Each structure stands twice: as structure tokens, then as C-alpha cells.
Amino acid sequence: MDARALKAKMILKDVSTDELCKATGMVPSTFYRKINCASEFTQGEISIIAHVLELSRDEVFAIFFADTVS
């Protein structure tokens, strides 16, 4: 999980944490646990986030399946 890349995309697309939480049905504390790798995003959550942020397949792979932990 590349949290920095996800946060950067959120900033570039002007999407807040609250907006992503609402779209995915998560509460903010759950979202923060997931971006800090204490828990994993589900396939459905990744799909919704990719749609909201207009991520390409390569971006989805780089953000959610990165070997480096942020």
C-alpha cells in the first residue's frame, strides 16, 4: 500500500477523506487504519476508490499493491 500516492491522488482530484469514506461506506477511523496498513482494503473498496479518483489500472496496482509500505 502506497499511502503517499493515494493521498497525492486525493489532493490532485480534490477529493476529501470524508468523500472517499462516504463513497465506500467506511468510517474515517477505518479508512485511516487501512491507509496505514493495519487492515487491507477490500476489492470492492479499491474499485470504488479507483472510480472516484479516476485511477488507471497501473495506478491502482502501484497504489494498492505496492511492495513498499508508507
Backbone bond lengths (Angstrom), bond angles and torsions (degrees), N, CA, C in turn:
res aa  C-N    CA-C-N  psi(-1)  N-CA   C-N-CA  omega(-1)  CA-C   N-CA-C  phi
1 M - - - 1.449 - - 1.516 108.81 -
2 D 1.314 115.96 123.89 1.463 121.30 178.35 1.531 108.28 -105.77
3 A 1.330 114.78 86.73 1.466 121.10 -176.27 1.526 112.11 -60.65
4 R 1.323 116.47 -36.19 1.474 119.15 -179.76 1.524 111.19 -63.21
5 A 1.314 116.30 -42.06 1.467 120.16 179.89 1.527 110.46 -66.07
6 L 1.327 117.27 -39.22 1.461 120.62 178.09 1.527 110.44 -64.31
7 K 1.323 116.43 -46.68 1.472 120.18 179.08 1.529 110.95 -62.41
8 A 1.331 117.27 -38.84 1.469 121.18 178.71 1.526 110.81 -62.95
9 K 1.333 116.77 -42.53 1.472 120.46 178.01 1.518 110.75 -64.62
10 M 1.318 116.29 -38.80 1.464 119.91 177.84 1.525 110.53 -60.78
11 I 1.314 116.35 -42.10 1.467 120.94 179.35 1.524 110.25 -66.98
12 L 1.338 116.87 -46.33 1.462 120.66 -179.39 1.522 112.51 -60.60
13 K 1.330 116.26 -36.60 1.467 120.80 -178.54 1.524 112.25 -92.47
14 D 1.339 116.71 0.54 1.466 122.54 179.53 1.534 111.11 56.62
15 V 1.329 114.91 47.73 1.464 121.81 179.13 1.525 107.44 -114.75
16 S 1.317 116.61 125.25 1.461 120.88 -178.76 1.521 111.58 -84.72
17 T 1.307 114.79 164.55 1.457 120.69 174.98 1.521 109.77 -59.14
18 D 1.325 116.78 -42.77 1.465 120.35 179.47 1.527 111.97 -59.72
19 E 1.331 116.75 -39.07 1.465 120.23 178.84 1.526 111.35 -64.87
20 L 1.349 116.44 -43.34 1.463 119.44 178.22 1.530 110.97 -66.54
21 C 1.311 116.36 -38.55 1.462 119.69 178.46 1.525 110.65 -63.56
22 K 1.305 116.61 -43.68 1.461 120.44 179.21 1.530 110.19 -62.66
23 A 1.326 117.16 -43.78 1.469 121.62 -178.49 1.527 111.82 -64.04
24 T 1.323 117.12 -37.01 1.463 121.32 -176.78 1.523 113.04 -93.19
25 G 1.321 117.03 -12.27 1.462 120.40 -178.34 1.520 113.59 80.42
26 M 1.336 116.06 17.51 1.465 121.20 179.16 1.516 110.65 -95.24
27 V 1.317 115.95 152.54 1.456 120.05 168.35 1.529 106.87 -86.38
28 P 1.343 117.48 153.83 1.472 119.46 -176.94 1.526 114.61 -54.35
29 S 1.322 118.29 -37.58 1.469 119.16 -178.89 1.529 111.07 -63.24
30 T 1.310 117.32 -37.10 1.468 121.16 177.26 1.520 110.22 -66.73
31 F 1.331 116.62 -43.75 1.462 120.85 178.82 1.525 110.53 -58.47
32 Y 1.331 117.15 -46.10 1.462 120.35 -179.16 1.530 111.53 -65.71
33 R 1.332 117.79 -36.96 1.463 119.92 175.64 1.521 110.42 -60.81
34 K 1.322 115.59 -40.26 1.461 119.54 -177.68 1.530 112.01 -71.03
35 I 1.333 118.47 -39.32 1.469 117.87 179.31 1.525 111.82 -74.24
36 N 1.333 116.03 -17.16 1.464 119.74 176.75 1.525 111.78 -97.91
37 C 1.332 115.96 13.78 1.467 124.08 173.75 1.525 114.48 64.90
38 A 1.318 117.92 21.28 1.461 120.14 174.78 1.527 109.78 -81.91
39 S 1.323 115.52 -15.72 1.452 123.37 179.24 1.526 106.76 -152.45
40 E 1.327 117.51 163.98 1.464 119.84 -177.93 1.523 111.49 -108.37
41 F 1.323 115.85 148.32 1.455 121.30 173.48 1.524 108.70 -71.76
42 T 1.325 116.34 143.40 1.459 119.91 174.94 1.523 109.21 -80.13
43 Q 1.314 115.31 165.72 1.462 120.30 177.52 1.529 110.24 -59.12
44 G 1.320 116.80 -41.32 1.458 121.10 179.52 1.525 112.17 -63.72
45 E 1.321 116.58 -42.06 1.467 120.73 178.64 1.519 110.66 -64.59
46 I 1.330 116.99 -42.38 1.463 120.80 178.41 1.521 109.94 -61.79
47 S 1.308 116.94 -42.14 1.464 121.58 179.34 1.527 111.46 -61.31
48 I 1.321 116.83 -44.64 1.468 121.05 179.46 1.528 110.58 -65.38
49 I 1.318 116.76 -45.91 1.469 120.66 179.62 1.519 110.17 -61.55
50 A 1.318 117.25 -42.53 1.469 121.15 178.34 1.523 111.11 -60.63
51 H 1.313 116.52 -40.19 1.471 120.60 178.53 1.529 111.26 -67.06
52 V 1.318 116.76 -48.25 1.473 121.21 -178.00 1.525 110.75 -62.30
53 L 1.322 117.09 -41.70 1.467 121.32 -177.22 1.530 113.05 -90.50
54 E 1.335 116.48 -0.46 1.461 122.09 -179.83 1.524 111.30 55.17
55 L 1.323 115.81 50.87 1.460 121.44 -178.42 1.531 110.48 -85.78
56 S 1.319 115.74 141.68 1.458 120.54 173.09 1.532 108.49 -77.26
57 R 1.318 116.66 168.49 1.470 120.35 176.76 1.522 111.27 -59.39
58 D 1.319 115.64 -40.89 1.470 119.62 179.50 1.522 110.96 -63.55
59 E 1.331 116.25 -40.23 1.470 119.86 178.78 1.528 110.74 -66.27
60 V 1.325 117.07 -41.20 1.470 120.47 177.90 1.523 109.69 -59.32
61 F 1.322 116.13 -47.14 1.460 120.21 179.74 1.526 110.83 -61.61
62 A 1.327 116.92 -46.16 1.467 121.25 -177.57 1.533 111.96 -64.29
63 I 1.323 116.86 -36.85 1.469 120.49 -177.66 1.527 111.58 -79.87
64 F 1.317 117.18 -52.28 1.461 120.23 -170.03 1.521 115.27 -91.01
65 F 1.322 116.85 -16.46 1.453 119.43 -177.54 1.522 112.12 -123.59
66 A 1.327 116.47 23.93 1.463 122.10 178.71 1.517 110.08 -68.98
67 D 1.321 115.25 145.98 1.469 120.15 177.33 1.514 111.69 -74.31
68 T 1.336 116.51 -29.02 1.455 119.65 -178.97 1.504 110.46 -81.16
69 V 1.307 115.68 143.39 1.459 121.55 178.84 1.523 107.97 -104.88
70 S 1.340 115.87 129.98 1.463 120.07 -179.95 1.505 109.76 -104.27
